[in-house]
């Protein structure tokens, strides 16, 4: 921990947080742009198979074909184009699943932490039960039940991960609820729900936003894991996890099929979490 | 007395949690479209065949009725019969459990050792470039999950510099004299170090993948509490007595800084066990998690049910032990 008391420590953290924000935000913006522009910038059709072009190495290695910059997989599909198209699914899942999980989880956490009483008992018990499930197994189970597809992935993430928000927001709301300013708002004659939305929510919002970016990274990973075990969307559509699964089986013949989607996934997950950390530092009133 | 009451209360919530898990899984997996019985019979099977087998597995009754029958069985130690292999779920699951336990415990040991080294090195070199570098590495290890570390390790030590095995639990051609499924443990007891080395070489990569994020958490938290302890009076006193920095850190500060980390390790250990599901798949390791994914793909309802309950039981048991040991270790709680 850097010493937070001195002015130098503060500016150091601020500078580091700034760098984190720029690097991670930059990567995610590039990726989002590439995903949107995929139909125009992808050098090949991501679904086109050509067995004569199977397992071509990346362009800088002997034996490559021009136009297949990062090589091809065993069916002759272009790795770069598939990564670009895979980014579309990954980012849609990150945005939609992350946001829905956040809204549901944070609302439940807020209600439990501020209203207390039986609401808190019910929600806390549900959190306890949820925490006893192995999350990866639970998500695979849900997809098997609901059938593969984008909606199932998003629903599975929401059903499993709402507790991440609920737990933290509940604790924060409880701490805020005990403070004087909340009591004075109550004395001033405000309703419970109104106090919750106007006094508590703004104070826990920084935490919620930091958690949201973390959750987006987690959603990307969950989608990759589900497509790795072949349960994500239809098997033809390019997904990073599907590419990794294919790369894992042909790792000794064609390392590039595994390494490029892996690097992309690695950077994306790292960026989401660093963005969350950076935002948390920026919002932290002590540091500001 | 207070402790006993708290313990009983804790035991009750644990029971409620386990029953909740059982109910949820039971109902969720029975909404599955597609008859698992029809899937396991050969294509030429008649309607009557399907109906007979469906009745044999009790799948023709209503879901609440099935749940009651299942509960009666569980009380007698009968978790049903696997649909795909036609063997008792309990023996199948217990057969795989040792593999997963050994992997999890090995990962935990690696995480504690690595995390301890990170924290002690960081504290010893406070304010230097080395500490800053450790912090950056720690941050990265923390934000990337075990699944990705597993893939990175496969590329690094399975392909680029192939020193470890990246699939399986033991080399299949080896003749195994074991009478239990605790291979790692039993090879040590039987002094078969050749087998032990082979097993470790298979387990090290998946265990390390599971350990990296936990090691980072331990490193971060332990370093933080070490730093807080280093400012306390009794540590300063030890310094003025002329003890060296290493002695002060390991002998004076560490014993007092370790308690918060210990509780955290317990909770995080359950996350690690949950991570074995996908890591076992990734490294084709024959444990519970790998079996669970196959069971889901094959729609083997009784087996899925058994495995999820077992995982939930392990999670809650670990949490129970953590809470209990915290109460016993923390003098403030003990004297209530």
Interface residues (C-beta under 8 A of the other chain):
Chain A: X1 X125 X128 X129 X131 X132 X133 X134 X135 X136 X137 X138 X140 X141 X142 X144 X145 X147 X217 X218 X221 X224 X225 X228 X229 X244 X248 X251 X252 X255 X258 X259 X262 X265 X266 X269 X270 X273 X274 X277
Chain B: X13 X16 X17 X18 X20 X21 X24 X25 X28 X29 X31 X32 X33 X139 X140 X142 X143 X144 X145 X147 X148 X151 X152 X154 X155 X158 X159 X223 X224 X227 X270 X273 X274 X275 X277 X278 X281 X282 X289 X292 X293 X296 X297 X299 X304 X307 X308 X311 X312 X315 X316
